[in-house]
Amino acid sequence: MSSALYTASATIDNAHDDDIWHTCWVPGKHQLASAGADEVVKLWDAQSGECTRTLKDGDFAITSLDINAQGTQLLTSSMDHKLRIWDLNSSGDQSSPAMAIDAQPINAWKARFVPQRGDGDPLLASTTDRGTVKLWSAKRGKEVRELNTSRPKFLYALAVSPDGTKIACAGVDSHVYVFDVESGALSCSFAGHSDVVRSVSFSADSALLVSASDDKQVQVHDARFGSPAATLMGHFGWVVSAEMHANGTYIASASFDAKVKIWDVAQRACVETHNQHAQAVWSVAWQRSSEEVDVPRPMLASAGEDRSLSLYDPLLA
């Protein structure tokens, strides 16, 4: 009989006043952020379960959440079409961000930091409803260029590789697209899904790409060679979030079937199912390492429609 990999260590009920759509860890820390339909970002101490800060600017639902690799800045996009950068080094609750960019409708559904390479201008990426990804200067707040899938469909999902060389996006047309950041060229695409793709994320080494779809599948793609690697089936509802463990061994997924599943990549099989949520689970996120602090056995977080935030401790993973 197999042993458990993770155990549910805490559930924070009513963590928000509405659906929680996003979770993201501060690299190298036992601290994570959550956001969603109630227009507020909350930062949590994962060990005590206490909310340590709230960030709010405006009365619009937050459509994406990201934290840079240094753990110093937090990025949101909202239904008012604005990108906001928040300073995590400052203390206390905040009602105004360090920078706000009015991206105009609908140019900022999902947004991510692009890791800076060399002396270039730090960038942000955001998806549109027209099959494009816009790149913005994080210093000047201006659009610098655009990546085009050539299919004018809504892009729900966005990911930037940890090494800063690739951008992946996906959405309504069920395809997954991977662009080279430096050249802006489409390097490969994947057509394995049969329905809307809600989530894409890269492995820690930037080699593999994980996608989650309304077709109830999680798929793994080799982003280096443009080839499919695995298809994981077992959810009974839309799969809306999926992330790979830092060591590449496991994938966590969240679904409208109210389940969090952990998959063994080599076995291509679900090895653990968690039932902490009463309704759809919108987000899963593994704890992240930083340049200074390695997290070899990361915690896992999930959040969803039931407004709860669940935390899971590693046993064997």
Secondary structure, DSSP 4 states (H G I P E B T S, - for coil): -PPPSEEEEEEETTSSSS-EEEEEEPTTSSEEEEEETTS-EEEEETTT--EEEEE--SSS-EEEEEE-TTSSEEEEEETTSEEEEEESSS-S-BSS-SEEEE--TTS-SSEEEE---TTSPPEEEEE-SSSEEEEEETTT--EEEEEE-SS---EEEEEE-TTSSEEEEEETTS-EEEEETTT--EEEEE---SS-EEEEEE-TTSSEEEEEETTSEEEEEETTTTEEEEEEE--SS-EEEEEE-TTSSEEEEEETTS-EEEEETTTTEEEEEE---SS-EEEEEE----SS---SS--EEEEETTS-EEEEEES--
